Amino acid sequence: MGRKDRERFQRMREVNPDYVGFRGNDAVTIRATSPPTETVVCTVCNRRRNVAIDNLPEDVSTFVCLRCQDGSEADAG
């Protein structure tokens, strides 16, 4: 192991004490699971948005995206 490799390894260990170094491409990568989404069209701007199913209104035909919600609050305030 070269000097640069050792220095890089030490820097990585400082950030993450559990870091054990690169173990090859065959190592298992665990990804965090995101909530399931559904594509819905905003009734204000007519853009398609991927929205978590938990955040959908019961009637998706009344969906307003966060960007349009923030814009309407700024206009009202």
N, C-alpha and C positions, 0 to 999 in steps of 0.2 A: 504494500500500500504506500503510495507516494505522499509527500508532505501535503500537497493540495487536497488530496483525498481525506487525510486525517483531519485537516483544518475544517473541511466541509462537514465531515462527520461530527466533529465537536460542536460546530455551530448548530447543526440539526439537533443534537442532544440537548443543547441549551434551551432550544425552543420546546422540544418534546422529550422529556427524560426517558420515555418508553421506546424511543426510536432505536431500532436494531440494525438499520442499514438496508440497502436495496437487496431484495431476496430473489430477483429474477421476475420475468414476465408471467411465470406460472403461479405466482402468489395469488391467493384469493383476495379480492377486493370487496369489502362490504360497503354497500351504498345505503344511505339513509332513504327510507321509503317516503315518498311524498304522497299526500292524500290524492285520491282519484279525482280527475278533472273532467269537465264537460265543456264543449265549445258552445258559447251562447252569443247572440248578437245583441249589442246594446241598442236600446230603443231611441237613444238620443243621437249618438254619433254613427250608428249603423256599422260599427266595427266589431269584428269577431274577437271574443275574449275567451281564454281558457280559465275557467273558474272552478275552484274546489267545490265539490258537490255539497259539502257542508254549508257553503255560503250562498247557495242558490235560493232565490225566492221560490215559493210553491208554484207560482205562475211565471214561467220563464219569459213570457211575452211582455212582462213589465220590468225586465232586468235593465238596470242603469249601471254602467261600469264606474269604478272608483274615480277615474279621471273626470268623468262628467259630474259625478256627485260633488267632487271637490270644486269644480268650476261653478256649479250652481250655488254652493255655499259662499264662494267669494263674491258672486254677483249680489247675493241677498244681504251680505254683511257690509 
